[in-house]
Every structure is written in structure tokens, then in C-alpha cells.
Amino acid sequence: MLPDVTPRYDREQVLALAPDAASSNAGQKLASSGAIYKTHTDIQHSDLIIGQCQGSGARPYIIACDLSQPAIKCTCPSRKFPCKHGIALLLVYTDNPAAFADKREADAPVKEWFAKRRDKLDRIDKVDKAQTAPKTPEEVERNRLEKESRQAERLRKINLGVEDLDRFLQDVMREGLATMRRDTNAFNERAGRLIDAQAPGLARYVTELGAALNSGDDFETRFFKVLGPLVLLINAFKNRQYLPDGLIEDLYDQIGINRNQQEILNQAPEQDIVDDWYVVSQNTTQEDRLKMQRNILWGRKSGKYALILYFAHGASAFAESIMPGAWYRASLAFYPSQYPYRAIIRHKEWIPDVQDDDGGVILPAVELEQAYQLWSQALASLPWLNCMPIALKGLRATRSRKHLMDNKGRALAVSLSKMQHLDVLSVSNGRTFDAFGEFDGRKFDVLCIFSDHRSRVSHDD
């Protein structure tokens, strides 16, 4: 009996997991050349598939994959995650699940990795359940009072920091930008004070102001581009009692008062949006040792987009993961906002492809002119909005990696890598095409393009 008669993932979804184009190409070569052998499924866990690949050493590499997430483990020394061997193993599974029909007990190191992984997920689940477990009325009241006390003390510190920042910015304008360019350390010192005042978001704005003064030609434009939203933040904080609840949440988020995930999950489940969610795009970035994975989902019934963030440190894998190009029936809890976008998956289950009448996935794409209108509306609801998710139709490739054209000949600023540019040229073949990305009113960050209503995510160079 086969472990999975119908593979859970297709080739595009597997290739989208590759950390770069080189790993994707190498994984495909290994899979097609028959380099993956001794493939089997663990006798106790049908989600655990194993294979081997001969490397440069005497001993073959052992590759294992937990299909439930998916998560990959390989004994090779590669620092890429997943490595080319892991990609190859999943490609073999996707192309020929019968290759894993053999069921036998996994080797001890693989069993240990799988057990530790499942134990970690179980502990996370237990913690989540414990934190959401019903509490006595006394505990609820005590927690509420403690939280209000902590918040009041933090707001007091932030209020002092905001007053100090307001005076500093007035002094900057009196002195003039030319004078302040000779003393940009003043901005770093002010940013440090705001960190002490527990307002890291404001500190980031002030640091960007100092950097703008040292940015060379046209520094004035860059300076005022940062100053405008910052002054708006200061005035909004001083008059926050007049703002709607959603905008207050956005204001606090910009200042640096963030809600933790558990607070969001503590919201009434009735507020969740339950839908069939399609993973439109996925990309991973790393700053120092912190990795962040950005997943953007689209709800088929609700028509909403949702941003799901996962974090991991160092070489650790993400505790949770979802597959780009896959469908999940899920319940999403959104962060309170005037423009709800970021969300947390409360629970999910993988489902087979959900197709529209013509056999594909059709996002609600709009023309560029309407995109500008939608951006204006979004910015009116949330003045600090950085970008919005949107699908654009009627685009045409150009020779430049910096521009696309719409069907009326208007240029749209983009920044395509070489690999993305090649994807655009190959998919469009001189014709118009649709693309999904994030738009800030000026520039369109292309996250995937569509061919036959299937999203195709391009890797950076």
C-alpha cells in the first residue's frame, strides 16, 4: 500500500522551497538522474519518507522529510536549507510516490530527529492550549490589572520621549538641514533616548532621518520623506484619544508597542476568517542570525489577503511552514488594524487543489489605473501603510529589469532580479501577463507571475 497515492505537493511547490536557483537546478538534476535511491517510508509514521544519495565521501547522505510541514533533514555538510538532496528527495516523491511504497523502520538518527521535531511541535501545542485554557475570574482580573499597570507605565515613558522628540525636531528645522548634516550623531543619540523610552519604532524613524542627511545628492527629498510620517505619528500619539480603535493599534505598532501572537490568538475565534487559503507567494530573508519567512495567502471566498510571518534563529528550521502554491482550509486570526493584513493561522489542514471553472487559480487582478485608486483608499485608512498586496493584469515585459508596461503603455517601476526577468520574458513571450506583488503607490515588488492561472515564484540570483 502506498504511503500517499496522490502526492501532497507538486513540482512547482517543491522547487519553491529551494533557497536559490542553484539548489533548485541541482535538485532537479539529482532527481532525474536516479541519484536518489533506497527510498522508503517509515513503518510507524507515514509522514516520514527517507532516501539516500551518494556524495563525494565514502558514505551516502541520508535524507529524511516530514511531509506534514514539510521539513527536511540531510546528513550532508551544506549550509543551505533545504539542501539540493532534500529538494531531490521531494521531487522523486512528487513524481513517483510508488518509489516510497517500501515500508521499513527508519535509522536511529532519523528516528531521533523526527521524534525531537514532533516533541517540539507537541510542546508548542501544549503551551498554546495552556495559555488559552480557561482561567478563574480572580486570575483573569489580576492579569488584566497587571497588564493595564504595565501599559500605563510604558505609555508614560513614551509620552516623555515623544515630547522630547518633538522639541528636537523643531530645533532641527530652526538650525537648518545644512547645519545638522555636520552633526548627524545627534540623531543617533536621540534614537538611543527613544529606545530607553520604550519606543523602538520612533527610534528607527530618527535613525533613518540621520541616514538620509548623509545620503548624498537629493538628501532633502529622502529626509522629508521620513520626516512627514514621523511628524504625523507624533501628532497622532498626542491626540490618540480621538482616533478609532483600529488606528490606535496601528499607531502603537508604528511606535513599537507590538502585540504578541498569544494576544491575537486570545481573540474570540468567531472573529477569525475561515476560508480556503491559497499560498500565493513565499520568500525568506535573513538579518544577522534571524530568518524571517513572509507568506502571503489569498482567501477564495473572502477575497482577502493575509500576511503570515515565521521566524527562526541561526540554522534552526521554522517551527511551522506552509507550501507555496498549496491550498489550506484554515482559520486565520488577524491583527487589529484599519487595514487588516497580518494574521496568524489558528489551525489549518492541507486540501487538494481548489480550481476555478477554467481549471486554474484566478486572483482578482486589476489594471494599473485602478491600483493607484486602491492605494489611495488604503493610504487614507492607514497613513503609515508601507505597501499593499495586489494582483495586476495586462502587464508587458520590457528589456529593462527596472520597468514593466501596462496595456496603455504606462511604465511601472519594478526591481527584478535576473532570474525574475528571465521568468517574465519566458512566461509572457511578448504577450501581456498577470503578476502578484506588493505595491507602494510608486513601485511594484513582483513576488510571482502567472502562467495558465498558476503562480510561479521566482528565486533571486
C-alpha positions as CSV (number, residue, x, y, z in Angstrom):
1,M,0.0,0.0,0.0
2,L,1.4,3.4,-1.0
3,P,2.1,6.0,1.7
4,D,0.4,8.6,-0.3
5,V,-1.3,7.6,-3.6
6,T,-1.7,11.3,-4.5
7,P,1.4,13.4,-3.7
8,R,0.7,16.3,-1.3
9,Y,2.9,18.6,-3.3
10,D,3.6,19.3,-7.0
11,R,6.9,20.1,-8.6
12,E,6.4,23.9,-8.5
13,Q,5.7,23.8,-4.8
14,V,8.8,21.7,-4.1
15,L,11.0,23.9,-6.2
16,A,9.7,27.0,-4.5
17,L,11.2,25.6,-1.2
18,A,14.8,25.8,-2.7
19,P,16.8,28.6,-1.1
20,D,18.2,29.7,-4.5
21,A,18.2,28.9,-8.2
22,A,21.4,26.8,-8.0
23,S,19.8,24.5,-5.3
24,S,16.7,24.2,-7.4
25,N,18.6,23.2,-10.6
26,A,20.9,20.8,-8.7
27,G,18.0,19.1,-7.0
28,Q,16.2,18.6,-10.3
29,K,19.4,17.0,-11.8
30,L,19.8,14.7,-8.9
31,A,16.1,13.6,-9.0
32,S,16.2,13.0,-12.8
33,S,19.5,11.1,-12.8
34,G,18.4,8.5,-10.4
35,A,20.9,9.6,-7.7
36,I,18.3,9.2,-5.0
37,Y,18.0,5.6,-4.1
38,K,16.8,3.3,-1.2
39,T,13.7,5.3,-0.9
40,H,11.1,4.1,1.6
41,T,8.6,5.2,4.2
42,D,9.0,4.7,7.9
43,I,6.9,1.8,9.1
44,Q,5.5,3.7,12.0
45,H,5.0,7.2,10.5
46,S,3.5,7.5,7.0
47,D,4.5,11.2,7.0
48,L,8.2,10.3,7.2
49,I,10.0,9.4,3.9
50,I,13.7,8.6,3.6
51,G,16.2,8.2,0.9
52,Q,20.0,8.1,0.2
53,C,22.3,10.0,-2.2
54,Q,25.9,9.2,-2.8
55,G,28.1,12.3,-2.2
56,S,31.8,12.9,-2.6
57,G,32.6,10.8,0.5
58,A,32.6,7.1,1.1
59,R,29.2,7.1,3.0
60,P,26.0,8.2,1.2
61,Y,24.0,11.1,2.6
62,I,20.8,10.1,4.5
63,I,17.8,12.4,3.6
64,A,14.6,12.4,5.5
65,C,11.4,14.5,5.1
66,D,8.5,15.1,7.4
67,L,5.7,15.5,4.8
68,S,3.3,17.1,7.3
69,Q,5.0,20.5,7.2
70,P,7.3,19.8,5.2
71,A,10.6,19.7,7.0
72,I,13.9,18.2,5.6
73,K,16.9,16.7,7.3
74,C,20.1,15.7,5.4
75,T,23.5,14.5,6.7
76,C,25.4,16.4,4.0
77,P,27.5,19.4,5.2
78,S,25.6,22.0,3.1
79,R,24.6,25.2,5.0
80,K,21.7,25.7,2.6
81,F,18.3,24.8,3.9
82,P,16.8,22.8,2.4
83,C,19.8,21.4,0.5
84,K,19.8,20.1,-3.1
85,H,19.5,16.5,-1.8
86,G,16.3,17.3,0.2
87,I,14.8,19.0,-2.9
88,A,15.7,16.0,-5.0
89,L,14.0,13.6,-2.5
90,L,10.8,15.6,-2.5
91,L,10.9,15.7,-6.3
92,V,11.2,12.0,-6.5
93,Y,8.3,11.6,-4.1
94,T,6.2,14.1,-6.1
95,D,6.9,12.5,-9.5
96,N,6.7,8.9,-8.3
97,P,5.1,8.2,-4.9
98,A,5.3,4.5,-5.6
99,A,9.0,4.7,-5.1
100,F,8.3,5.0,-1.4
101,A,6.0,2.0,-1.2
102,D,8.6,0.0,0.7
103,K,7.9,0.4,4.5
104,R,10.7,-0.2,7.0
105,E,12.0,1.2,10.2
106,A,14.0,4.4,9.8
107,D,17.6,4.5,11.1
108,A,18.2,5.7,14.6
109,P,19.4,9.2,13.8
110,V,16.4,9.8,11.5
111,K,14.0,8.5,14.2
112,E,15.7,10.7,16.8
113,W,15.3,13.8,14.5
114,F,11.7,13.0,13.7
115,A,10.9,12.4,17.4
116,K,12.6,15.6,18.6
117,R,10.7,17.5,15.9
118,R,7.3,16.1,16.8
119,D,8.1,16.6,20.6
120,K,8.9,20.3,19.9
121,L,5.6,20.7,17.9
122,D,3.7,18.9,20.7
123,R,5.3,21.2,23.4
124,I,4.3,24.3,21.3
125,D,0.8,22.9,21.0
126,K,0.6,22.2,24.8
127,V,1.8,25.7,25.6
128,D,-0.8,27.2,23.3
129,K,-3.5,25.2,24.9
130,A,-2.3,26.0,28.4
131,Q,-2.3,29.7,27.6
132,T,-5.7,29.6,26.1
133,A,-7.2,27.4,28.9
134,P,-10.0,28.9,30.9
135,K,-8.8,30.8,34.0
136,T,-10.6,31.6,37.2
137,P,-12.3,35.0,37.4
138,E,-9.7,36.1,40.0
139,E,-6.8,35.2,37.7
140,V,-8.5,37.0,34.8
141,E,-9.0,40.2,36.8
142,R,-5.4,40.0,38.3
143,N,-3.9,39.6,34.8
144,R,-6.0,42.5,33.5
145,L,-4.9,44.9,36.2
146,E,-1.2,43.9,35.9
147,K,-1.4,44.4,32.1
148,E,-3.1,47.8,32.5
149,S,-0.4,48.9,35.0
150,R,2.5,47.9,32.8
151,Q,0.9,49.6,29.8
152,A,0.2,52.8,31.7
153,E,3.8,53.0,32.8
154,R,5.1,52.3,29.3
155,L,2.8,55.0,27.8
156,R,4.1,57.4,30.4
157,K,7.7,56.8,29.3
158,I,6.7,57.1,25.6
159,N,4.9,60.3,26.2
160,L,8.0,61.9,27.7
161,G,10.0,60.5,24.8
162,V,7.6,62.0,22.2
163,E,7.7,65.4,23.9
164,D,11.5,65.3,23.8
165,L,11.5,64.2,20.2
166,D,9.0,67.0,19.2
167,R,11.3,69.6,20.7
168,F,14.4,68.1,18.9
169,L,12.7,68.1,15.5
170,Q,11.7,71.8,16.0
171,D,15.3,72.6,16.8
172,V,16.4,70.7,13.7
173,M,14.2,72.8,11.5
174,R,15.3,76.0,13.1
175,E,19.0,75.1,12.7
176,G,18.5,74.0,9.1
177,L,19.5,70.8,7.4
178,A,22.9,72.0,6.3
179,T,23.9,72.6,9.9
180,M,22.5,69.3,11.1
181,R,24.5,67.4,8.4
182,R,27.6,68.4,10.3
183,D,26.3,66.7,13.5
184,T,24.4,63.6,12.5
185,N,25.4,61.9,15.8
186,A,22.6,64.0,17.4
187,F,20.1,61.7,15.6
188,N,21.8,58.5,16.9
189,E,21.8,60.0,20.5
190,R,18.1,60.9,20.1
191,A,17.3,57.4,18.8
192,G,19.1,55.9,21.9
193,R,16.8,58.0,24.2
194,L,13.7,56.7,22.4
195,I,14.9,53.2,23.0
196,D,15.2,54.0,26.7
197,A,11.7,55.4,26.5
198,Q,10.5,52.0,25.1
199,A,9.6,53.5,21.7
200,P,11.9,51.5,19.3
201,G,9.6,52.3,16.3
202,L,10.2,56.0,16.7
203,A,13.9,55.4,17.2
204,R,14.0,53.7,13.8
205,Y,12.5,56.7,12.2
206,V,15.1,59.0,13.8
207,T,17.9,56.8,12.7
208,E,16.6,56.9,9.2
209,L,16.5,60.7,9.4
210,G,20.2,60.8,10.2
211,A,21.0,58.3,7.5
212,A,19.0,60.5,5.0
213,L,21.2,63.5,5.8
214,N,24.3,61.5,4.8
215,S,22.7,60.0,1.6
216,G,24.4,62.4,-0.9
217,D,22.6,64.2,-3.6
218,D,18.9,64.9,-3.2
219,F,19.2,64.2,0.6
220,E,16.5,66.7,1.3
221,T,13.9,64.6,-0.5
222,R,14.9,61.5,1.4
223,F,14.9,63.4,4.7
224,F,11.4,64.8,4.3
225,K,10.0,61.5,3.0
226,V,10.9,60.1,6.5
227,L,10.0,63.3,8.4
228,G,6.4,63.6,7.2
229,P,5.2,60.2,8.5
230,L,7.2,60.8,11.8
231,V,5.5,64.2,12.5
232,L,2.2,62.6,11.7
233,L,3.0,59.8,14.3
234,I,3.9,62.4,16.9
235,N,0.6,64.4,16.4
236,A,-1.4,61.2,16.3
237,F,0.0,60.0,19.6
238,K,-0.7,63.3,21.3
239,N,-4.3,63.1,20.0
240,R,-4.8,59.3,20.2
241,Q,-8.0,59.7,22.3
242,Y,-9.8,60.9,19.2
243,L,-8.7,58.0,16.9
244,P,-10.7,54.9,16.1
245,D,-9.6,51.7,17.9
246,G,-8.1,50.1,14.7
247,L,-5.9,53.2,14.0
248,I,-4.7,53.3,17.6
249,E,-3.5,49.7,17.2
250,D,-1.6,50.8,14.0
251,L,-0.2,53.8,15.9
252,Y,1.1,51.7,18.7
253,D,2.6,49.2,16.2
254,Q,4.5,52.0,14.5
255,I,5.8,53.3,17.8
256,G,6.9,49.8,18.8
257,I,4.2,48.6,21.1
258,N,3.6,45.2,19.5
259,R,1.0,42.6,20.4
260,N,2.4,39.1,20.9
261,Q,0.9,36.2,19.0
262,Q,-0.8,34.8,22.1
263,E,-2.8,38.0,22.5
264,I,-4.0,37.7,18.9
265,L,-5.0,34.0,19.5
266,N,-6.8,35.0,22.6
267,Q,-9.3,36.9,20.4
268,A,-12.7,35.3,20.0
269,P,-12.4,32.6,17.4
270,E,-15.7,34.0,15.9
271,Q,-13.6,36.9,14.7
272,D,-11.4,34.6,12.6
273,I,-11.8,34.3,8.8
274,V,-12.3,30.7,7.8
275,D,-11.7,30.1,4.2
276,D,-9.8,28.0,1.6
277,W,-6.5,29.9,1.5
278,Y,-4.1,29.7,-1.4
279,V,-0.4,30.4,-0.7
280,V,0.4,33.0,-3.4
281,S,4.0,33.8,-2.5
282,Q,6.7,32.9,0.0
283,N,10.1,34.4,0.5
284,T,12.8,34.2,3.2
285,T,15.2,36.9,4.3
286,Q,17.9,36.9,6.9
287,E,19.3,39.7,9.0
288,D,22.3,38.7,11.2
289,R,21.1,35.3,12.6
290,L,17.4,36.0,12.4
291,K,15.5,34.4,9.5
292,M,12.0,35.7,8.5
293,Q,9.7,33.9,6.1
294,R,6.9,36.0,4.6
295,N,3.9,34.1,3.3
296,I,1.0,35.8,1.5
297,L,-2.3,33.9,1.4
298,W,-5.4,34.7,-0.6
299,G,-8.9,33.6,0.6
300,R,-11.0,32.1,-2.2
301,K,-14.4,33.1,-0.6
302,S,-13.4,36.2,1.3
303,G,-11.2,37.6,-1.4
304,K,-8.8,38.8,1.4
305,Y,-5.0,38.7,1.5
306,A,-3.2,37.7,4.7
307,L,0.5,38.0,5.6
308,I,1.8,35.1,7.7
309,L,5.3,35.6,9.3
310,Y,7.5,32.8,10.6
311,F,10.8,33.4,12.4
312,A,13.8,31.2,13.2
313,H,17.3,31.8,14.6
314,G,20.6,30.6,13.1
315,A,20.5,27.2,11.4
316,S,17.2,26.3,13.1
317,A,14.3,25.4,10.9
318,F,11.0,27.3,11.1
319,A,8.8,25.7,13.7
320,E,5.9,25.8,11.2
321,S,5.8,26.0,7.5
322,I,3.3,26.1,4.6
323,M,3.9,25.3,1.0
324,P,3.8,28.0,-1.7
325,G,1.2,27.1,-4.4
326,A,-0.7,24.9,-1.9
327,W,-4.3,25.2,-0.6
328,Y,-5.2,25.1,3.0
329,R,-8.6,25.1,4.8
330,A,-7.7,27.4,7.6
331,S,-8.9,29.7,10.3
332,L,-6.9,33.0,10.4
333,A,-6.8,35.4,13.3
334,F,-6.0,38.9,12.0
335,Y,-4.1,41.6,14.0
336,P,-6.4,44.6,14.7
337,S,-5.8,47.3,12.2
338,Q,-7.5,49.9,10.0
339,Y,-6.0,47.8,7.1
340,P,-6.0,44.2,8.4
341,Y,-3.2,42.3,6.6
342,R,-1.0,40.4,9.1
343,A,-2.6,37.3,10.6
344,I,-1.8,34.1,12.5
345,I,-3.0,30.7,11.4
346,R,-5.1,29.3,14.3
347,H,-5.4,25.9,12.7
348,K,-5.1,24.5,9.1
349,E,-5.4,21.4,7.0
350,W,-4.0,20.8,3.6
351,I,-6.5,20.2,0.9
352,P,-6.2,19.2,-2.8
353,D,-6.0,21.9,-5.4
354,V,-9.1,24.1,-5.5
355,Q,-9.7,25.1,-9.1
356,D,-11.9,27.7,-10.7
357,D,-14.2,26.8,-13.7
358,D,-11.3,27.0,-16.2
359,G,-9.1,24.8,-14.2
360,G,-6.8,27.3,-12.5
361,V,-6.4,29.8,-9.7
362,I,-7.6,33.2,-10.6
363,L,-6.7,36.1,-8.3
364,P,-8.8,39.3,-8.6
365,A,-6.3,41.2,-10.8
366,V,-6.8,44.9,-11.6
367,E,-5.3,47.3,-14.1
368,L,-2.6,49.8,-13.1
369,E,-5.0,52.8,-13.0
370,Q,-7.3,51.0,-10.5
371,A,-4.3,50.0,-8.5
372,Y,-3.5,53.7,-7.9
373,Q,-7.1,54.3,-6.7
374,L,-6.9,51.3,-4.4
375,W,-3.6,52.5,-3.0
376,S,-5.1,56.0,-2.3
377,Q,-8.0,54.4,-0.4
378,A,-5.7,52.2,1.6
379,L,-3.4,55.1,2.5
380,A,-6.4,57.2,3.6
381,S,-7.4,54.4,6.0
382,L,-3.9,53.8,7.3
383,P,-1.4,56.8,6.7
384,W,1.7,54.6,7.7
385,L,0.9,51.8,5.3
386,N,4.1,50.7,3.6
387,C,2.6,48.6,0.8
388,M,-0.5,46.6,-0.1
389,P,-0.8,43.2,-1.8
390,I,-2.3,43.3,-5.2
391,A,-2.5,41.4,-8.5
392,L,-2.1,43.4,-11.7
393,K,-3.2,42.4,-15.1
394,G,-2.3,43.5,-18.6
395,L,1.4,43.9,-17.9
396,R,4.1,43.6,-20.5
397,A,7.8,42.8,-20.2
398,T,10.5,45.3,-21.3
399,R,14.2,44.9,-21.9
400,S,14.8,46.7,-18.6
401,R,14.7,45.0,-15.3
402,K,13.5,48.3,-13.8
403,H,10.2,48.7,-15.6
404,L,7.1,46.9,-16.8
405,M,4.5,48.4,-19.1
406,D,0.7,48.2,-18.7
407,N,-1.7,47.8,-21.6
408,K,-1.9,51.5,-22.1
409,G,1.9,52.0,-22.4
410,R,2.4,53.4,-19.0
411,A,5.6,52.5,-17.2
412,L,5.5,50.7,-13.8
413,A,8.6,50.8,-11.7
414,V,9.9,47.4,-10.5
415,S,13.1,45.9,-9.4
416,L,13.6,42.4,-11.0
417,S,16.5,40.1,-10.4
418,K,18.0,38.5,-13.5
419,M,16.1,35.2,-12.7
420,Q,12.8,37.0,-12.3
421,H,13.4,39.0,-15.5
422,L,14.0,35.7,-17.4
423,D,10.8,34.2,-15.9
424,V,8.8,37.3,-17.0
425,L,10.2,37.1,-20.5
426,S,9.7,33.3,-20.9
427,V,6.2,33.3,-19.5
428,S,4.9,36.4,-21.4
429,N,6.7,35.6,-24.7
430,G,5.7,39.0,-26.0
431,R,2.2,38.8,-24.6
432,T,0.6,40.5,-21.6
433,F,0.6,38.7,-18.3
434,D,-0.7,39.0,-14.7
435,A,1.6,39.4,-11.7
436,F,1.2,39.4,-8.0
437,G,3.2,41.6,-5.6
438,E,3.2,44.4,-3.1
439,F,2.6,48.0,-4.3
440,D,3.5,51.2,-2.5
441,G,2.0,53.7,-4.9
442,R,5.3,54.1,-6.8
443,K,6.9,50.8,-7.1
444,F,5.6,47.2,-7.6
445,D,7.6,44.4,-5.9
446,V,6.9,41.4,-8.1
447,L,6.5,38.3,-6.0
448,C,5.2,35.9,-8.6
449,I,3.9,35.9,-12.1
450,F,1.0,33.8,-13.5
451,S,1.1,31.3,-16.4
452,D,-2.1,29.3,-17.1
453,H,-3.5,30.7,-13.8
454,R,-0.7,29.0,-11.8
455,S,1.5,31.1,-9.7
456,R,5.2,30.9,-10.5
457,V,7.6,32.2,-7.8
458,S,11.0,33.3,-9.0
459,H,14.1,33.0,-6.9
460,D,16.6,35.8,-6.5
461,D,20.0,35.4,-8.1
